[in-house]
Amino acid sequence: MSKAFYLDKAEPAVYKAATELSQAAGAAAEAAGVGRMLVELINLRISQINGCAYCLDLHHRQALEAGESERRLAVLSTWSETSLFDEQEQAALQLAESITQLPEALERRYAEDEARAVLGDAAYGAVAWVAITMNAFNRISITSHHPVR
């Protein structure tokens, strides 16, 4: 078995830049009125899609700390099948899924247009940046084989 190779440890300056980007996305979300619970729902949903165990564990805890309920977390993977998520959350989750899965152009455009109509431009941009940075961190953790502690 090979020794673990953690990208964050191998290139700390690059990882620091990624962390700063994530912090900037979080600040943009806060400034646009996108609450911490919604940011954590986005982080969790993206981590579910990408299969990142480390990030799922981390953001599940952070969602609970932000005040999210276990009930909503339990059904997050099927959020569109429930009435537990409000219109803003649905738009943000749909956009985050689209950014993560990159569906065909027509489906992607629909998700983008819906999100902009519901969220407004500032929140739309913030959610998009949160999704982009979470996807990057999923790939860092998956590639590094970060263990769940």
N, C-alpha and C positions, 0 to 999 in steps of 0.2 A: 504494500500500500504506500502511495506517495505521501510525502509530508504536505500539510496544508499550505496553500499559497494564497494569502489574503491580499487582494488588490489594494485595500485601504492602507495596509502596512507597507507594501512594496513601493507605493508611490504616494506618500503622505501629502505632498503638495497638491496633487491632482484630487485626492479625496477631500482635502480641505476646500478646494474650489467647488467641488460638488456639494459639499455641506453648506457652503455659503450661498450657493444657488438655491438650495432647498430652503434655507432660512429666508432668503429674499422672496421666494414664492409664498412662504407662510406669512410674511409681512404683507405682501400684496393681497393675500386672501383676507387677512384681518382688516386691512384698510378698505377693502371692497365689501365688508360686511359678511364674509363667508366665515361662519363660526368654526371653532376648533373641533367640535363634534363632527361637522360635515367634512372637514379636512381629513379627519381620522377614518370616516366612512369611505371616503375616496381612496385613501391609502390602503385600507383593508380590502376593498373590492378589487383594486388593481393587483394586490398581492395574491388574492384568491385566483384571479385569472392567470397570473404568471407562475403560480405554484411556488412562492417564496416562503418557506416555513419560518425562517428567521424574522422576516418582516411581518408576517401574520402574527407571530407571537408578540413582537414589539408593539405593533399598532393596535392589537386587541387590548393590551394593557393600557395603552395611551388613550384609547377610546373610552374605556371604563373610567379612567382618571378624569376625562373631560366631561363625564356625566352621561355617557351613552348607556342604554339598557342592554342587558344580556339578551332579551327577547329580540330586539331589532338586530343585534349582531348575529343571532342564530339564523335569521332568515335573509341576511344581507345578500347571499349569493342568488337569491330569488326575489330581490327587492321589487321587481316589476310585477310580481304575482300577488303582492300584498297591498293593503291600504295603510301600512305603517309609516310610509315615507311621504313627506309633503311634496308639493310641486317643485320647490327649489331643490330639494334633495334628489328627486327623480331626474330633473334636468341635469344636475351635476354628475350624478352617477351614470346617466346615459352618455354624457360627453366623455367622462373618464373611460368608460368601456370602449367608446369609439376610438379614442386616442390610443388605447392599449391594443385593441384588436385590429385597427386599421381596416375596416370593412370596405366594400366597393364605394366608389365616389358618391353615388346617389344616397346611400345609407349614411355615409359620413356627413354629407352636406345637410341631411335632414337632422341629424343629432346636433350639429353645430347651430343650425338655424333655430331649432327648438330651444337649445340652451341659451342662446343670445336673447331670444324673445322673453324667456322666463327670468334669466339672471341679470340681464343688462350687460353692457360691454365690459365694465370693470370686473365684475364677478366672473364673467365668462373667461376673461383673460387670466384671472387668478386661478380659477379651477383648472384651466388648461395647463398652466405652469406647474401646479401641484401634481397633476397627472403625469406630466413629462418627467418631473424630477423623481416621482415615486417609481416610475418605470425604470429610470436609470439606477436607482438604489436597489430595486429588485435584481437587476442584472449584475450589479456589483456583488450583492450577497449570494446570489445563485452561483456565479462564476467562482467566487471565493469559498464556497461551501461553508458559509458562516453557520456555526452550530446554534441550535436553540438551547438556551441555558435555563 
